[in-house]
Amino acid sequence: MQLCAEDLKPQHFRKISEVVQRVAGIHLKEGKEALVRARLMKRLRQLGIGRIEDYLELIEGERGAGEIPELVDVMTTNKTQFFREADHFDFLRETVLPALAGRRLRFWSAACSSGEEPYSLAIVLREHLHGLERRDVRVLATDISRRVLSRARRGVYPASVLEEMPDPACRRYFRPCPGSRPPEVEVTEEIRRLVHFAHLNLMEPWPMRGPFQVIFCRNVMIYFDRPTQQELIRRFGEILEPGGYLFVGHSEGLSAIRHDFQYIRPAVYRK
């Protein structure tokens, strides 16, 4: 089976884009044709389908309900790393955590990808949250992709991730995986037990009630159109406790969105 580049016609791109936006809110803009083509080719090879028309017929038919989540999965970007945008974790450590009162504390990593962000959060909590052992503390980590959630739950990463740690002390929360080639490390149990992974489509109803003290939703809204961004920010506001913090990506920001959050610093807002 060979899928040619020119096989992705404009009407195919529009149809795929419509489905992905309707289901996941992700807006595949014009200019993303090459990305869609490459990811679609991979999925078609897995299914043994040779024509895009046949694939579109599949997702529009009775079996489409099972395939559409797979389509969304392959179209999802999962770029991340430990302590990405490190100044957010500095602000969390220096300003947010010292002021948190109460026994029950909830943090949410929305669109957590393969787990580096929520594990980074958990490491900061373990290192810098006073009285953690006596408190009910949990990091909720959600993503629309079941594939990356499976990787996140394993908590196994290339040993090279240790070079990303801004503080060498953080490295003690990883242990080598014996016999792994290339070398791998595993997140330790004391960090893993702080994090709960769950599948969640941000466009659908949220089963959790909150309230959360901190929400990280970083480098996600850039894939949504303005109305979707607006609605997501409104929902975050509802589930954050008064005084709670919302962290977005540095490439994002809420300047073009109506909201009731207080701007604190670049990409950090407070309810």
N, C-alpha and C positions, 0 to 999 in steps of 0.2 A: 504494500500500500504506500502510495506517495501522494502527499498533499502539497500542491504547488502554492507558491506565495500568492499568485493571482487568483487562487480559488476563493479567497476571502473577499467577496464583493461588498460594495457599500451597504446593500440591503442585509447582508449577513451580519456585518458589524453593527448595524442599527438594531437588529433583532437581539443579538447577544447583549448589547448595551442595555436595551429595554428590560430584559429579563433580570440582569444583574442589579440594575437600579431598583426595580420593583421589589426584589427579594431582600437585598442587602443595603440599599441606599447608596451604593458605590456608583459614582458617575464616571463612566469611561468616556473621556472627552475625545473629540477629533484630534488626531495625531497619535493616538494610542493603538492604531491598527496593527503595527508591527508586534507590539506586546501581546495583543489579543491573539494574533495569528500564531505566534510561537507557543503560547500556553494552550491554545485550542488544539494545535497539532499534537501536542503531547497527550492530551486527553483522548483524542480520536485514535491515536495509536494504541492506547491502553484498551480501548473498547473494540478495536479491530474494525473501525468504521472508516471508509475511504472517501466519503463525500460530505461536505459541510451540510448540504441539503438534507442528507439522511440523518445527521445529528440534530438539525433543527426540527425535523419531523419527530425524532425521538422525544425531545424535551417538550414538544407541544402535544404529545399523545398521552395515553394512560400511564405509561411508564415514566413520564416526565417528572412526576413528583419525587421520585427517587434519585433522578439524575441531576436535577437543578441544584441541590446542595453541593454536588460534586463540581458542577460548573462554577458556582460561586467560589468554592475552595480554590480551584486552579487559577481563578482570576484575582485572588487576594494577594496583596503584597505583604511580605512578612519580614521586612528588614528591621533588625533590632540588635542590641548589644547590652552587656552589663553596664550599668551606671551611665547610660546614654544621656546626654545633656546634663552633665554632672552637677551643674550649679543648682538644679532642682533638688538634688539630694542634699547638697550643702544647706539650702534654705530649709528643707525639711528637718535636718538635724539641728540647725542652729536656732531656728525661729519657731517652727510648728510644734515639734515634739516637746520642748520644755514647757509649753503653755497648755498642753492637753491635760485635762482633768477627767476624773471619772474612771470607773473600772472597766467598762465595756468600750472598746475602741475598734472601729472598722475602717479598713482602707480598701479601695477598689482600683485595680489595674484593669481598665476597660480596653479591649483589643490587646490582650497581653502577648499575643504571638507565641513564640516558643519558650517563654517563661523567664527570660532574662530580666525584664522589668520587675515583675512581682518578687522574684528572688532577691533582686537588688534592694527593693523596699524592705523585705524581711530582714536582710542583713543589717540595714540601717536601724531598724527597730530593735534587733537583738543587741546591737552595739550601743545605742544611744537613748532608748526609751526607758526612763527611770521606772523601776518597779515592774518590769514586764512580766516577771514570773508570778506576780500577785494579781495580774489583770487578765481580763478576757479579751485577747487581742487576736485579730484574724485579718489576713489579706485575701480578699476575693479577687480571683484572676479569671477573666472571661475572654472568650474569643469565638468568632463565628466558624472558624476552621477546626474541625475535629482532628484533622491531620496534625496541625501544629500543637494542639492541646495534648495529643498523645506524646509528642516529643517533650513538651513542657513537664508533664507528669513524671516522665522518666528522670528528669533532672540531670541528664548526662550531656556533657559539652566537650569540645576539643580542649585539650590542656592549655592551648594558647590563650583561652579567655582569661587566664590568671594575669596575663600582661595588661588587661584592661582595667584592673582594679586600681582605683585612685589611691587607696590606702592599702599597703601590703598586709595590714592586719586582717583584711577581708578574706585573704587567701586561706585562712584556717577553716573557713566554712565549706571547703571543697576537699575531697579526698581522691587520690588516684584510683582509677579503675584497673586492677591488676590484669596484665596481659593484653591490654587494649593496644591495637596498632591501627592507625596512629594513636598516640597517647590521648587518653580521655580522663576527665575528672567528673565526679559526682557531687551534687549538692548534699551537704550533711543533713541528717535527720532533724536536728534542732532548727534548721531553717525550713525544711520541707513541711514540718508540721504546723508552721505558721500560715501556710498558703493553701487555699482551697481553690482548685480549678473547676470550672464549669463551662459548658457550652452555652453561648448566648448570642443571639442576633440582636444588635442594638435597635433595630427597627421594630422589633416585636415587643409585646408586654414583658416587663421585668418582674420576675417572681420575688425578688428580694425587696424588703421593706425599708431597709436602712434603720436609722440614719447613718450616713458615713461622715467621718471627720475629714477624710482626704479622698479625692478621686483623681487618678491619673488617666487622662484620655489624650495621649500625645501622638501627633503625626497620624491621626485618623481622620479628622474632619476635612483635611485637604482632599479626600476622595469623595466628599459629599457635596451636593449642590447647596445653595444658600438656604432654601426652605428646610432641608433636612438638618443642616447645621443649627438653624434657629430652634427647631423642635427638640433636638438633642440637648442643647444648652438649657432649654426650659425644663426638661426632665431631670437633668443633673441638679438644677436648682431645687427641685422638689425633694430629692432624695438626700441632699446634703443637709447636715444640721446647721443651724445658725452659727456663723463664724467659721464654717468649714471651708476647705480650700479645694480649688479646681486647678489642676495643672494641665496645660495644653502644650503642643509642640511649639518650638521657637519659630517654625515656619508658618504657624497659624496665628491665632489672636482673635479677639472678639470685637474689634473696632467696628466692623461692618454689621454686627449682629445686635439686635435689641436684647438687653439683659439687665438684671438687677445686681450683678456682681460688682464688687469693688476691685479696681485694678490695683495690684500690689507691686508688681515688677514684671518685666517681660515674661509672658506666658504663665503668669501666676495670678489667680483671681480668688477673691474671698466673698462668701455669701454674707 
